Amino acid sequence: MDSTPPLEVTFITPQHLKARLDAGEYLCLIDARESAEFGTAHIPGAQWCARDLLASQIERVAPTSYVPLVVYCSCGEAATLSVPTLQRLGYRHIFVIQGGFLAWCAAGFPTETGVIDPPTPI
């Protein structure tokens, strides 16, 4: 019998996220897709940190655990799987975009392009 607690994920819709960003709320956006996908298009202001690098690199993009994190991937699955890692690292305010980057784009929200710069400390 598996004693692992069930995964609890807080989802945020693209519409709710856009409203919070438009209101000026500070959220740390983390794009957990591959670097080439990030370079092609990402949510404005997002920082790239691939899911397999989260444990070793998250402090570069989110140095304090009290900052609300919004993690996304293409469709939401990989971002959802990253939540336990982030929780183990002490982050408590973690949101996953429902439907991922594809849902953000389908809603007609803005994207930006660009290569990966070294993440800027928060």
C-alpha positions in Angstrom: 0.0 0.0 0.0 1.4 3.4 -1.0 1.7 5.8 1.9 2.5 8.8 -0.3 0.0 11.6 0.4 -2.2 12.6 -2.5 -0.8 15.4 -4.7 -2.6 18.6 -4.0 -2.2 21.1 -6.8 -3.7 24.6 -6.9 -4.6 25.4 -10.5 -5.1 28.9 -11.9 -6.9 29.6 -15.1 -5.1 31.7 -17.7 -7.9 34.3 -17.3 -7.4 34.6 -13.6 -3.6 34.7 -14.0 -3.9 37.5 -16.6 -6.2 39.5 -14.3 -3.8 39.1 -11.3 -0.8 40.2 -13.5 -2.8 43.1 -14.9 -3.6 44.2 -11.4 0.1 44.4 -10.7 0.3 41.4 -8.3 3.8 40.1 -8.0 4.0 36.5 -9.1 7.1 34.5 -10.1 6.3 32.9 -13.5 8.3 29.7 -14.1 8.4 28.2 -17.6 9.2 24.5 -17.1 9.3 23.6 -20.8 12.5 22.9 -22.8 14.7 25.9 -23.6 13.9 25.8 -27.3 10.2 26.1 -26.5 10.9 29.0 -24.1 12.9 30.8 -26.8 10.1 30.4 -29.4 7.5 32.0 -27.1 6.7 32.3 -23.4 4.5 34.4 -21.1 5.9 37.9 -20.7 8.1 38.1 -17.6 8.5 34.3 -17.2 11.8 32.8 -16.2 13.0 29.6 -17.7 13.7 26.7 -15.4 13.1 23.2 -16.9 11.4 20.7 -14.7 14.4 18.5 -14.4 16.5 21.5 -13.2 14.0 22.8 -10.6 15.7 21.2 -7.6 19.1 22.7 -8.4 18.1 26.0 -10.1 14.9 27.2 -8.4 16.7 29.5 -6.0 18.1 31.4 -8.9 14.7 32.4 -10.2 12.8 32.4 -6.8 15.3 32.8 -4.0 12.6 33.2 -1.3 10.0 30.5 -0.5 7.2 33.0 0.3 7.0 34.3 -3.3 4.0 32.9 -5.1 5.1 30.7 -7.9 3.1 30.1 -11.1 4.6 27.1 -13.0 3.6 26.1 -16.5 4.5 23.7 -19.2 2.9 23.1 -22.6 -0.4 21.5 -21.3 0.0 21.4 -17.5 1.1 17.8 -16.9 4.8 18.4 -16.3 4.2 21.5 -14.2 1.8 19.5 -12.0 4.5 16.9 -11.5 6.9 19.6 -10.4 4.8 20.6 -7.4 6.1 18.0 -4.9 9.7 19.0 -5.7 8.9 22.7 -5.0 7.0 21.8 -1.8 10.0 19.7 -0.6 12.1 22.8 -1.2 9.9 24.9 1.1 7.7 26.7 -1.4 4.1 26.9 -0.3 2.3 29.2 -2.7 2.5 27.2 -5.9 0.0 27.5 -8.8 -0.1 25.6 -12.0 -1.7 27.1 -15.1 -4.7 25.0 -16.0 -4.1 23.8 -19.5 -0.6 25.3 -19.6 1.0 27.5 -22.2 -1.4 26.2 -24.8 -4.4 27.4 -22.8 -2.7 30.8 -22.3 -2.2 31.1 -26.1 -5.7 29.8 -26.9 -7.1 32.6 -24.7 -5.4 35.1 -26.9 -3.1 36.4 -24.2 0.3 38.0 -25.1 3.5 36.1 -25.5 7.1 37.2 -26.0 10.0 35.5 -27.7 13.7 35.5 -26.8 16.5 33.3 -25.8 17.3 32.4 -22.3 19.2 35.0 -20.4 20.6 34.1 -17.0 17.7 34.4 -14.6 17.5 37.7 -12.8 17.3 37.5 -9.0 14.0 38.5 -7.5 
